[in-house]
């Protein structure tokens, strides 16, 4: 929808972040308000493309709060995840006479605004990717682009198009902007006024229209075929190949064969095996050299683990290529007396620094822990005189003790390294960390000690040492580059750096950027704007060269082996995954139908502009959550928001009375269980908290905002200090609700669960882990286990670390303990549950990677029995559609590794659209 020539766009009213998120997807287009003069005179934009950041950037303190990410341009594309190429602007870099570096055709450069430049407030400086100034964009061109960059309307990327002269150097500026139609139209209008190029955008729009016509034509043809009866019947497209569902029958023992006949097989990993498409091929991995078993290691390493050790030793001692025919090293290749980075085309005649370390991304259960232990033993000497001998391991709290235990178990007693758990009472050793061989700490402890504005090296603590190496266990924890934990990890001083993760990419390739920055890879990719320009954008555009570049990058820093690779030869027994569809009892179906009708009504109210019912996004999330809970047991579903909603309607901020704190924790619980994202970093809530104005954030993000402005970025309510932030009621964000239900009246899903556990024909000594995301559901299961005479143990987030260790020990060693009731969030990392040979997923988690990690606690190195995973799904319910969403997420992960990066859109309208899919 264009704007007629000669007319100004209508005014766009300022929105708070909350109002933007609550806006209906079908709202009519609005355009940015633009005031002031063009061509160099100061201009003020209210950028629609950054409406989600308006409340962060409307005064000087707020703009500081927005700058939580390291990078050359403040925009990283995350606020409008899918960006389009609008056009190319051919210009030049001036003032290059003092630049002494190389200038290579095709070299990526970094553009930085200099609003404080005393000669020109519109100045745009050009740096090479190593941060050295090359020159400036000409004054008249900078006048056109400055406001677009300042207000993040456009991302501007520079590539050199010619050799450097005495006065200038030719450059092409690539302009990228939002894909959203409303934002696009407003931006096109302004760019046309400023005579900025739009040729690429217009071509993309023509292609868009062509595809739309093709879709319409295909839909008409499909409708015509349907009318003539040529389409398959709906029954043939449904679950006709599946068994008769359970339910509406007397609870009793069934044979395992009967249950198997009533289920369908399901292997989610077929979708997720994507890492082999980049990095080393299986044949190359098989032929890698082996290292000797370290003498002080009491355990004999498997051949592939010895290969991993040899690879890690080599990566801790990298060397630049000696000749032009040598292989590329960390994307650097030799060209005569120069070294050129094949990603950014930056060239230098001085020796570029190389990163020491990499990513060990072996499949879960292949022994990443013992490979790191062997590395510590095999390569202990510091690389410099200023380094300590100590290795720092950063891990989730729940597995810190596992590191100490594994080091003790796998080394000869007289040669066991000295290990300190730097947590709790271990903090007393803050001044003596260098006296230990290994220090194990948590991500939380690391974030607490991080002082971003301090230049001085502290006398004690985690930042006082130059570590021999730093190892990030579950390294994908730092995937959000804005988080304090990620910034803290990058600020550690170390000779070598390692991350251990079975899932280096969870959501998008931006997850990989955090790993690159932590590893200190040089050549430009450590800057997010450059990483975006060189890798993410080209991959999204199907550029084949970018795929080769990703392969070269991953093969140089990442080692990944899978369990099913022939040379790994774990000889793991068969893993079978089954879906058992269960039919509601008639009274359950009535309750489910009531909740579904309520959810559809709320969604309709929420989408209408007047929304007379006052439905909020939190109400919508809650009714969806209740819909999912009633699939497990009707007693789980409760309405917890109405009273708080009334309070918030009367007061912008509720008084923090004990009753209100409990209500706010209930709201936060809904956000956690719904896998909502933090509105500041647009990533998952790693450390969720909620404010007195009922807005949920990741703690790292909101604390940094509070440090600068003491205002909620959603509604502008005052936040006095961090002490007013409310944490979840229990560790891991698990609910604390007491749920009462008649033990004589089980839900159909509990009946199905007990049928599996008591089925005749189970292998002798079968042990089962029952996973659920709701601890209250585990409470409901317990009396039925007791009635069936099944001894069980339990672990959840509300238990202390010691109590969890005791439960897992009992489950692993007591032959009479047949079942472990397990919170999915606690079991997704760090535990070894190979004592079990069966797992039951009682409910479906939004993020499939969490479920995969939980199952891999059972099916891993050390498992000697055939393993079965049962997934319980209520037939014709929201759970079926959750499975479909999981499959989509897996395919998006596949795309991130292959032709395209994940085109992830995080705005609220898209989330509402996803919720709508769950109800249809």
HUKAHU-V994945 format. One record per backbone hydrogen bond with DSSP energy under -1.0 kcal/mol. NH is the residue of the N-H (numbers start at 1). CO is the residue of the C=O. E is the energy in kcal/mol with one decimal. If there is no record, write none. Layout:
BEGIN
NH:CO:E
NH:CO:E
END
This chain:
BEGIN
7:4:-1.8
18:714:-1.9
20:16:-2.3
21:17:-2.3
22:18:-2.1
27:24:-1.7
35:44:-1.5
44:35:-1.1
46:33:-1.1
51:48:-2.0
53:50:-2.6
54:51:-1.2
56:53:-1.6
57:54:-1.2
63:59:-2.2
64:60:-1.3
65:61:-1.6
66:62:-1.5
68:66:-1.8
84:177:-2.9
86:175:-2.7
87:175:-1.2
89:173:-2.7
91:171:-2.8
93:169:-3.1
94:136:-3.2
95:167:-1.1
96:167:-1.1
99:96:-1.9
106:160:-2.7
107:104:-2.3
108:344:-2.8
109:158:-2.3
110:127:-2.8
112:125:-2.7
114:123:-2.7
117:114:-1.9
123:120:-1.8
125:112:-3.0
126:135:-2.9
127:110:-2.8
128:132:-2.9
131:128:-2.3
134:126:-3.5
135:126:-1.6
136:94:-2.4
137:124:-2.3
142:138:-2.7
143:139:-2.0
145:141:-1.7
146:142:-2.5
149:145:-2.0
150:146:-2.9
151:147:-2.2
152:149:-1.2
153:148:-2.0
154:148:-1.6
155:176:-2.8
157:174:-2.3
159:172:-1.9
160:107:-2.6
161:170:-1.6
165:168:-2.8
169:93:-1.6
171:91:-2.3
172:159:-2.5
173:89:-3.0
174:157:-3.4
175:87:-2.8
176:155:-2.6
177:84:-2.3
179:82:-1.2
184:180:-2.8
185:181:-2.4
186:182:-1.6
187:183:-2.2
188:184:-2.9
189:185:-2.0
190:186:-1.8
191:187:-2.8
192:188:-2.5
193:189:-1.8
194:190:-1.9
195:192:-1.2
196:191:-2.8
201:86:-2.0
202:198:-2.5
203:199:-2.0
204:200:-2.3
205:201:-2.5
206:202:-2.1
207:203:-2.1
208:204:-2.3
209:205:-2.4
210:206:-2.1
211:207:-2.4
212:208:-2.2
213:209:-2.3
214:210:-2.0
215:211:-2.5
216:212:-2.6
217:213:-2.4
218:214:-2.4
219:215:-2.6
220:216:-2.3
221:217:-2.2
222:218:-2.4
223:219:-2.5
224:220:-2.2
225:221:-2.4
226:222:-2.3
227:223:-2.0
228:224:-1.3
229:226:-1.4
230:225:-2.7
242:239:-2.3
246:581:-1.0
256:760:-3.4
259:255:-1.7
260:256:-2.6
261:257:-2.3
262:258:-1.1
263:260:-1.4
264:579:-2.3
266:577:-2.8
270:267:-1.3
271:268:-1.2
272:268:-1.0
273:269:-1.1
274:272:-2.0
277:274:-2.0
278:275:-1.7
285:281:-2.5
286:282:-2.3
287:283:-1.1
288:285:-1.3
291:306:-1.1
297:294:-1.9
298:410:-1.8
299:410:-1.0
306:302:-2.1
307:303:-2.0
308:304:-1.9
309:305:-2.2
310:306:-2.3
311:307:-2.4
312:308:-2.4
313:309:-2.4
314:310:-2.0
315:311:-2.1
316:312:-1.5
326:323:-1.1
329:332:-2.5
332:329:-2.6
333:340:-2.4
335:338:-3.2
338:335:-1.8
339:348:-2.8
340:333:-2.7
341:346:-2.7
342:331:-2.9
345:341:-2.6
348:339:-2.1
357:315:-1.8
358:497:-1.5
359:557:-3.5
360:499:-2.5
361:559:-2.6
363:561:-3.0
366:363:-1.6
371:367:-1.6
372:368:-1.9
373:369:-2.3
374:370:-2.3
375:371:-1.7
376:372:-2.4
377:373:-1.9
378:374:-2.4
379:375:-2.4
387:384:-1.1
388:466:-2.9
391:437:-2.6
392:469:-2.8
393:439:-3.1
394:471:-3.1
395:441:-2.5
399:396:-1.7
400:397:-1.4
403:399:-1.3
404:400:-1.3
405:401:-2.6
406:402:-2.8
407:403:-2.2
408:404:-2.0
409:405:-2.6
410:406:-1.8
412:296:-1.9
415:412:-2.2
420:438:-2.3
422:440:-2.7
423:421:-2.1
426:423:-2.2
427:424:-1.7
428:425:-1.8
429:426:-1.9
430:427:-1.6
432:429:-2.2
435:432:-1.9
436:433:-1.6
437:418:-1.4
438:418:-2.4
439:391:-2.7
440:420:-3.1
441:393:-2.8
446:442:-1.9
447:443:-2.3
448:444:-2.2
449:445:-1.7
454:451:-1.6
461:430:-2.7
464:461:-1.6
467:493:-2.6
468:390:-2.6
470:496:-2.1
471:392:-3.0
472:498:-2.8
473:394:-3.0
475:500:-2.9
477:474:-2.3
478:475:-1.7
479:476:-1.9
483:480:-1.5
487:483:-2.3
488:484:-2.7
489:485:-2.3
490:486:-2.1
491:487:-1.3
495:467:-2.4
497:356:-2.8
498:470:-2.8
499:358:-1.8
500:472:-3.0
501:360:-1.7
511:508:-1.8
513:509:-1.2
514:510:-1.2
516:512:-2.1
517:513:-2.6
518:514:-2.0
519:515:-2.4
521:516:-1.6
527:524:-1.9
531:527:-2.8
532:528:-2.8
533:529:-2.0
534:530:-3.0
535:531:-2.4
536:531:-1.4
537:532:-2.8
539:535:-2.2
540:536:-2.1
541:537:-1.2
542:539:-1.4
543:538:-2.7
547:543:-1.0
548:544:-1.5
549:545:-2.2
550:546:-2.5
551:547:-2.2
552:548:-2.4
553:549:-2.6
554:550:-2.8
555:551:-2.3
556:552:-1.0
557:553:-1.2
558:554:-2.6
559:359:-2.4
565:562:-1.4
569:565:-1.2
576:867:-2.5
578:869:-3.3
579:264:-3.5
580:871:-2.9
582:873:-2.6
583:246:-2.5
589:585:-2.7
590:586:-1.8
591:587:-1.6
592:588:-2.9
593:589:-2.8
594:590:-2.0
595:591:-2.3
596:592:-2.7
597:593:-2.4
598:594:-2.4
599:595:-2.8
600:596:-2.5
601:597:-2.3
602:598:-2.8
603:599:-2.6
604:600:-2.1
605:601:-2.5
606:602:-3.0
607:603:-1.8
608:604:-1.2
614:611:-2.1
620:616:-1.9
621:617:-2.4
622:618:-2.4
623:619:-2.3
624:620:-1.8
625:621:-2.5
626:622:-2.8
627:623:-1.8
628:624:-1.9
629:625:-2.6
630:626:-2.5
632:629:-1.6
633:629:-2.5
636:633:-1.9
645:641:-2.7
646:642:-2.0
647:643:-1.9
648:644:-2.7
649:645:-1.8
650:646:-1.4
651:647:-2.6
654:692:-2.2
657:655:-2.1
661:657:-2.9
662:658:-1.9
663:659:-1.8
664:660:-2.8
665:661:-2.3
666:662:-1.7
667:663:-1.9
668:664:-2.7
669:665:-2.5
670:666:-1.7
671:667:-1.9
672:668:-2.4
673:669:-2.9
674:670:-1.8
675:672:-1.8
676:671:-2.6
678:683:-3.4
682:678:-2.4
686:684:-1.4
689:697:-2.3
690:726:-2.2
691:695:-1.9
694:691:-1.9
697:689:-2.4
699:687:-3.0
702:698:-2.2
703:699:-2.4
704:700:-1.4
705:701:-1.6
706:702:-2.8
707:703:-2.2
708:705:-1.1
709:705:-2.4
712:717:-2.9
716:712:-2.4
719:710:-2.3
724:721:-1.5
725:722:-1.7
726:690:-2.7
733:730:-1.7
734:731:-1.1
745:742:-2.3
751:747:-2.2
752:748:-2.0
753:749:-2.2
754:750:-2.7
755:751:-2.2
756:752:-1.8
757:753:-2.0
758:754:-2.1
760:254:-2.2
766:763:-1.6
768:818:-2.7
769:838:-2.3
770:820:-2.6
771:840:-2.9
772:822:-1.9
778:774:-1.4
779:775:-1.9
780:776:-1.4
781:777:-1.6
782:778:-1.6
785:781:-1.6
786:782:-2.4
787:783:-2.3
788:784:-1.6
789:786:-1.4
790:785:-2.8
793:819:-2.4
795:821:-2.4
799:796:-1.5
804:800:-2.3
805:801:-2.2
806:802:-2.3
807:803:-2.1
808:804:-2.5
809:805:-2.1
810:806:-2.3
811:807:-2.5
812:808:-2.1
813:809:-1.8
814:810:-2.8
817:814:-1.3
818:791:-1.5
818:816:-1.0
819:791:-1.4
820:768:-2.4
821:793:-2.9
822:770:-3.0
823:795:-2.1
824:772:-2.1
827:823:-1.9
833:857:-2.8
836:833:-1.9
837:767:-2.1
838:767:-1.1
839:868:-2.5
840:769:-2.7
841:870:-3.3
842:771:-2.6
850:847:-1.2
852:848:-2.4
853:849:-2.3
854:850:-2.0
855:851:-2.7
856:852:-2.0
857:854:-1.5
858:855:-1.7
859:855:-2.3
860:858:-1.1
861:365:-1.8
863:860:-2.6
867:574:-2.7
868:837:-1.5
869:576:-3.0
870:839:-3.0
871:578:-2.7
872:841:-2.2
873:580:-2.1
875:582:-3.1
882:878:-2.0
883:879:-1.9
884:880:-1.3
885:881:-2.0
886:882:-2.6
887:883:-2.3
888:884:-1.9
889:885:-2.4
890:886:-2.4
891:887:-2.2
892:888:-2.2
893:889:-2.1
894:890:-2.2
895:891:-2.3
896:892:-1.9
897:893:-1.3
898:894:-1.3
904:902:-1.6
911:907:-1.6
912:908:-2.6
913:909:-2.0
914:910:-2.1
915:911:-2.3
916:912:-2.3
917:913:-1.6
918:914:-1.2
919:916:-1.0
END
